[in-house]
């Protein structure tokens, strides 16, 4: 890989033959399906196609929280999409999410299936469908949605910015790491100052804002994201750490973090989720039981 200081952008960009990096094999400059592949469908109206990355965890935590609140209609089937294998480019998945990113939700409860993609949109859709975890009073709703969209706008700097150059890029380059580490710490400071004032991000109540932010910034503050805790000195953001611990103690959050998780200690994984009993029986991968 060339030193970045030696690179002069060409007049017209063309994709490199070997872009390098951990995700080079699945990166491409075009959209659309690369192969035919139907999606599995379970018995519940809500079908989730996802993976336990931070964006995927948002939705499984939301669904588990709705079930904990007694919303039986939130029962769901969760199917893993192995993004390293390019399953997000299968024709069935692209039909649900033309952007080929997890998570994607298909709601089959009505006369016509409703597709919902982008994790923030899924959280709002489910909150409105079940009347939960999103305030209805105008000022409180605005505060909640402002923090939800703060996360949606900020996370690319954390994931595609800091996380990529610190953890996944084929070489360690000081400029992008410094640039995005500074932004990651600024974002943590924004959140820490807010949580010094209120117990939850949108105020007194736990909402979809917390559910969206926790898998990213809660994991970062606990040193669980990119193994960057010491590098970013995350313990300095004590209000974020306390908030992250408070959410981690919620049973629904613990369950949601397990769903579609294909890595880590076996006791933290639930490859597929089709019933609440799956958390006890630990039935794994009904579609492909030979895959670890």
N, C-alpha and C positions, 0 to 999 in steps of 0.2 A: 504494500500500500504506500503510495507516494506521501511525502510530507505535505500537509495542506498548504504550506506557504509556497510550494512550487506549482500550485494549480492555477491556471488561468481559464476561466469559463469560456467555452467555445461560443461562437456566434449563435449556433443552433444546438441545443442540448439533445443528445441521444443516449439511451440507456447503456450503461457499461456492461461489458460481457461478464465481468465478475465484480458485482458491487460490494462483496464482502459483508461481514457481519452475521449475526446469529440468524436473522430472518431473511437473508438474501434470497433463499430458494422460493419464498412465497411472495416477494415483492415484485410488482410489475406496474407499468404505467397505464394499463387499460383496465376497464371494469368488465363485468359480465361473467357468465359461467365458463369454466374450462372443461367441464365434463358433465355427463348426465348422472344424477344421483338423487333418488327420491328420499325425502325425509321420513323417518318413522313417525307414527302417530299412536299415542296411547289412548286411554279410555276417558281422560278428563277433558273438559272444554278448553282449558289453558294448556298449550303446548309450548314449552320453552326450549330453545336451541342455544346452547351457551357453553361456557367454560368458566372455571373459578378464578379468572383474572379479576382485578378490582372492578371492572365494569360489569362482569357477569355476577359477581357477588352482590352487587347492589340489588339485582332483581330477585335473586333467591332469598336474600334477607327480607326483602319486601313481602314476598309471597309467604314466607314463614311467619312474619309478623302479622299479616292479615289472618292467617289460619289461627294464630294464637289469640287473636281478638274475637274469634268465633265466626269468621266469614267462611262458611263451608264451600262457597262457590269459588274460593281461591285455590282449591285443590288443583294440582298440576302434575304434568309429566315433564321431567327435565332430562333432555338428551344432550350428551356431550358433543361438541363440535371441535375436532382436533385441528386447531388452526395450523400447527406445524406441519400437518399432513395435507393442508390445502382443502380441507372439507368445507370451508366457507365459500369455496368457489364451485361447489356442486350446484346443479340447476335448481334443485329443490330449495336449497338455502337462499340462493340469489333471488328466487321468487318471493321469499319472505323479507329479505333485506338486500336490495340492489346494491348496497354499499359494501357487502361481503364482510361485515364486522359482527362479532358477537357483542351483546346478546340479541336475539330476535324472538319475538313472541307472536304466536298465532292464537287468537281467541275464537274458538268455534262454538261459543255459547248461543250465538244468534243465527238467524236464517242464512246469513252470509258470513264466512270467516273474515275476521279483521286482523290484518297484519300490523304490528307495531315494531319499529326498530329505532335504535338509539336509546341508550339506557335511561337517560333523563325523560324521554318521551314515554317510555314504558312505565316509569315510576308515576308520572302524572296520570297516565291512562288508568293504571290500577287504583290509584288513590281516588280518582273521580268515579270509577266504576263501583267501588265498594264504600265510598264516603268515609275514608279513614286516612289518617296520617298526613293530611293536607288541610290546614285551617280554612274555614269558610269566611271568617271575618276579614274584610278587605285588606286592612293594614297588615294583619298577621299573615294572610295569604301572600301578599306582596313580599313581605320579608322572607318567607319560606322559599318562594320561587326565585327571589334574588340570589339567595345562597345556593340554591340548586343550580342556577345558571352560572354562578361564580365557579362552582366545581367543574361544570362542563367546559367552561372557557379556560380554566386554569390547568386542568389535568394534562392537556397536551404538552404544556411546557414541562410538567413533571415527568410524564411517561416518555413521550417522543423526544423530549428535550434532554433533561437531566438523566433520566433512566437509560435512554439509548446511548448517550455518549459516555456515561460513567460505567455502565454494565455490559452493553452489547456491541458497541462499535468495534470494528476490527483493530483499531489502534486508539491509544489514549492521547487525545489532543487537548492541550491546556485551555485554549480559548473557549471552545464550546462547553467544556466541563465547568470552567469558572463562570461563564455566562449563565448557564442553567442552574448551577448550584446557588448562585446569588438569587435567582428568581425563586427556586424552591424554598430557600430560607425566608424570602420576603413573604411568600404565600403562607408559610407556617406562622409567621409573625402576625399576618392579617387574622388568621384563625385563632391564634393564641390570645390576641387582644379581645376578640369577640367573646371567647369562652371565659375570659376573666370577668365578664359582665353577666353572663347568662349560663344556665346549666346545659342547654342544648343550643344548637347553632341558630335556630330561628326564634329562640326565646325560652319560655318556660316548658314547652312541650316537645317531646320527641316527634320528629316529622321525617318526611322524605328527604329533607335537606341533610339530616344526620345520616340517613341510610345511604345517600349518594356519596357523602364526603368520607365516611368512616373507612371504607375499603381502601381508599387511596391514602389519605392523610393520617388516619388512625394507624394504618399499617406502617407508614413512614415514621411516625412518631414513636412507635414501638420497636423500631429497628428491623422490621420484617420485610421491607421493600428495598430491593437492589443491594441489600447488605450495606446500606449507606448510613446507618445510625450514627456511628462514631464520626464518620467523615462530615456529616452535617450537624453534629452535636445536638441531636434531636431532644435529648433530655432537658435542654434549656427551655423547651416549650412546655412547661409543666401543666398548663391548663389544657393543652391538647392531649397530653399524656393521660391526665386524669379522665378526661372525656372519653378517650379511646378505651380505657379500662372499664369505664361505666357501661359503655355499649357492649363490650366484649363479654360482660357478665349476663347479658340478656340471652335466655335460651334460644330464642328465634335467631338471633345473630350468630350464635355458635352453630346452629343447624344450617343456616343459610351459607355459611362459609365453607361447609363440607361439600355441598352439592356441586356435581360436575368437576370435582377436584380429582385430578389424575396423578398427582405427585405428592411428595411428602410422606410422613409416617402413615401406615395403613389406617390407623384409627382416625385420621383426619380426612379420609377420602370417602366419598359416596359418588361413584361414577355416574349413576343414573338415580333419579328419584321419581317414583311412581306412587308412593303411598307413605304415610307417616311411619309405618312399621319398618320401612327400609332403613331408617336410622338405627333400629335395634337389630334387625337381621343382617344388615350390612350386605344385602344382595347387590352385587356389582355387575354392571355392564351386561344387561340382559340381551342387548343387540349383538354383542361380540365378546362372549365371556373369556375368550382366549387372549384378549388384549389386556395388558397390565395397566 
